[in-house]
Amino acid sequence: MSQGTAPEHQIVEPQLLGFAHKGMPTLAARSPEWSPEVDARVARVGTRIWIGADVFFFVAWFFAFFYLRALNNNYDWLPPGTTHPTRGIGAIILLLVIVSAGLYWAGARVIVMQPATARLFFWLALAAGILCFAVQIYEFRNLGFDPQMGGGFPSVFVGLKGVWLFQLVGALLWLATHIAQTYPSGDAMIRPKSVVTFGNFMVFLAAIALVSYVVLYFV
């Protein structure tokens, strides 16, 4: 390209603001993918994909429950000395996770208009989730049977409850990040729709807990 025609095709570099004169890089404009509208769509689609995949994951556990129960090879579904865990403890676990999901959902709905109320609801949701975790650990330590003795029911019970508890811990850590971002210029205030989307996963965990309670304690 000759020097005579170059000016017509030159690319104009954006001016660097702030500390550009000191040699420090700065952003001239925010990337569009970080806008609240785009972020909300990404969070919504990503959460739906995650929940959809998670449904199949938990369906595999429920399938194992009914399949092994129907086979009952060598009468090993409920080995001697194995009984269903206490329904009362299971009910407390279910109630706490439902309360946690409900409190988070209520807080997410008012995070823009009443951020202080939303922060309070988030803290209460986290507290209910931590109590749920503690009660679940207590149940594991007081099952009334030894999972190491084998058997279909003990294996499915401990496996299903264990993976559900693992996901609950991840959700509580996620919830804690939302609490940390509820200050006026925090990410939760800038992207409130993404905060609401997370509530869908909490509701999903509560729904899995409800189905698990019916299947594991009454069937």
C-alpha positions in Angstrom: 0.0 0.0 0.0 1.5 3.3 -1.0 1.8 6.3 1.3 -0.6 8.3 -0.8 -3.5 6.0 -0.3 -2.7 4.9 3.2 -4.6 7.8 5.0 -7.9 6.6 3.4 -7.6 3.1 4.9 -5.9 3.8 8.2 -7.5 2.3 11.3 -8.1 4.8 14.0 -7.0 3.5 17.4 -9.3 4.5 20.3 -7.8 7.1 22.6 -6.7 5.6 26.0 -8.2 7.4 28.9 -7.1 7.8 32.5 -3.5 6.8 33.0 -2.7 6.2 29.3 0.0 8.9 29.4 1.8 6.9 32.1 1.8 3.8 29.9 -1.0 2.0 32.0 -3.7 0.2 29.9 -7.3 1.2 30.4 -10.6 0.3 28.8 -12.1 2.8 26.4 -15.5 1.1 26.5 -17.1 -1.9 28.3 -17.5 -5.1 26.3 -21.1 -5.6 25.3 -21.1 -9.2 26.6 -20.9 -7.8 30.1 -24.0 -5.7 29.8 -26.8 -6.7 32.4 -29.2 -7.7 29.6 -26.7 -10.1 27.9 -25.5 -11.4 31.3 -29.1 -12.2 32.3 -29.7 -14.2 29.1 -26.5 -16.1 29.6 -27.3 -16.9 33.2 -30.8 -17.9 32.3 -29.7 -20.3 29.5 -26.8 -21.6 31.5 -29.0 -22.4 34.5 -31.6 -24.1 32.4 -28.9 -26.3 30.8 -27.4 -27.1 34.2 -30.8 -28.0 35.7 -31.7 -30.1 32.7 -28.5 -32.1 33.0 -29.0 -32.4 36.7 -32.5 -33.8 36.3 -31.0 -36.8 34.3 -28.3 -37.2 37.0 -30.8 -37.5 39.8 -33.2 -39.6 37.7 -30.4 -42.2 37.5 -30.4 -42.5 41.3 -34.2 -42.9 41.4 -34.0 -45.5 38.7 -31.3 -47.4 40.7 -33.6 -47.3 43.7 -36.6 -48.9 42.0 -34.5 -51.2 39.8 -32.6 -52.7 42.7 -35.7 -52.8 44.9 -37.5 -54.8 42.2 -34.6 -57.2 41.7 -33.8 -57.7 45.3 -31.1 -60.3 44.5 -30.5 -62.7 47.5 -32.9 -60.5 49.5 -30.2 -58.0 49.7 -32.3 -54.8 49.2 -32.8 -54.4 52.9 -30.2 -56.6 54.7 -31.0 -57.8 58.2 -30.8 -55.0 60.7 -31.5 -52.3 58.0 -34.5 -50.1 58.5 -35.6 -46.8 57.0 -34.0 -43.7 58.7 -36.2 -41.6 61.0 -38.8 -39.7 59.0 -38.7 -36.8 61.4 -35.1 -36.0 60.7 -35.8 -36.3 57.0 -38.7 -33.9 57.3 -36.5 -31.3 59.1 -34.0 -31.5 56.3 -36.7 -31.0 53.7 -38.3 -28.1 55.6 -35.0 -26.3 56.0 -34.1 -26.5 52.3 -37.6 -25.3 51.3 -37.3 -22.4 53.7 -33.8 -21.5 52.4 -35.1 -21.6 48.8 -38.2 -19.5 49.7 -36.2 -16.9 51.5 -33.7 -16.5 48.7 -36.5 -16.2 46.2 -38.2 -13.5 48.2 -35.0 -11.6 48.6 -34.1 -11.8 44.9 -37.5 -10.3 44.0 -36.9 -7.1 46.1 -33.2 -6.7 45.6 -33.5 -3.5 43.5 -36.2 -1.7 45.5 -35.3 -2.9 48.9 -31.6 -4.0 49.0 -31.4 -4.1 52.8 -34.4 -6.4 53.0 -33.0 -8.6 50.2 -29.7 -8.8 52.1 -31.5 -9.9 55.3 -33.4 -12.6 53.3 -30.2 -13.8 51.8 -28.5 -14.2 55.2 -31.6 -16.0 56.6 -31.5 -18.3 53.5 -27.9 -19.0 54.1 -28.5 -19.8 57.8 -31.3 -22.2 56.9 -29.1 -23.9 54.4 -26.3 -24.3 56.9 -28.7 -25.8 59.4 -29.9 -28.1 56.7 -26.3 -29.2 56.1 -25.8 -29.8 59.8 -29.0 -31.9 60.2 -28.0 -33.9 57.2 -24.6 -34.7 58.7 -26.3 -35.6 61.9 -28.5 -38.0 60.0 -25.5 -39.6 58.3 -24.0 -40.3 61.7 -27.3 -41.7 63.1 -28.7 -43.8 60.2 -29.6 -46.9 62.3 -27.6 -49.1 60.0 -24.0 -49.3 58.7 -23.7 -48.4 55.0 -20.5 -50.5 54.9 -22.5 -53.7 55.4 -23.8 -53.3 51.8 -27.3 -53.7 50.5 -29.3 -51.9 47.8 -31.2 -49.5 50.0 -28.2 -48.3 52.1 -26.1 -47.8 49.0 -28.8 -45.7 47.2 -29.7 -43.8 50.3 -26.2 -42.7 51.1 -25.3 -42.1 47.5 -28.4 -40.0 46.6 -28.2 -38.0 49.8 -24.5 -37.5 49.5 -24.5 -36.0 46.0 -27.5 -33.9 46.9 -25.7 -32.5 49.9 -22.6 -31.8 47.8 -24.7 -29.7 45.4 -26.4 -28.0 48.3 -22.9 -26.9 49.6 -22.1 -25.5 46.2 -25.4 -23.6 46.1 -24.7 -22.1 49.6 -21.2 -21.0 48.4 -22.9 -19.4 45.4 -25.4 -17.7 47.7 -22.6 -16.3 49.8 -21.2 -14.6 46.7 -24.6 -12.9 46.2 -24.6 -11.7 49.7 -21.1 -10.2 49.2 -22.4 -8.3 46.1 -25.5 -6.7 47.6 -23.8 -3.4 48.4 -24.9 -0.4 46.2 -22.3 -0.8 43.5 -22.2 -4.6 43.8 -22.7 -7.0 40.9 -26.0 -8.2 42.4 -27.4 -4.7 42.2 -26.2 -4.2 38.6 -27.5 -7.5 37.4 -30.6 -8.3 39.5 -32.1 -10.6 36.8 -29.1 -12.9 37.1 -29.6 -13.0 40.9 -33.2 -14.1 40.4 -32.1 -16.9 38.0 -30.0 -18.5 40.7 -33.2 -18.9 42.7 -34.4 -21.5 40.1 -31.5 -23.8 41.2 -32.4 -23.4 44.8 -36.0 -24.4 44.0 -34.7 -27.3 42.0 -32.7 -28.6 45.0 -35.8 -28.3 47.2 -37.8 -30.2 44.7 -35.2 -33.0 44.6 -35.3 -33.1 48.4 -39.1 -33.5 48.3 -39.0 -36.4 45.9 -36.2 -38.0 47.8 -38.1 -37.7 51.0 -41.1 -39.5 49.6 -39.1 -42.2 47.9 -36.4 -42.9 50.6 -38.6 -42.7 53.7 -42.0 -44.0 52.5 -41.5 -46.4 49.6 
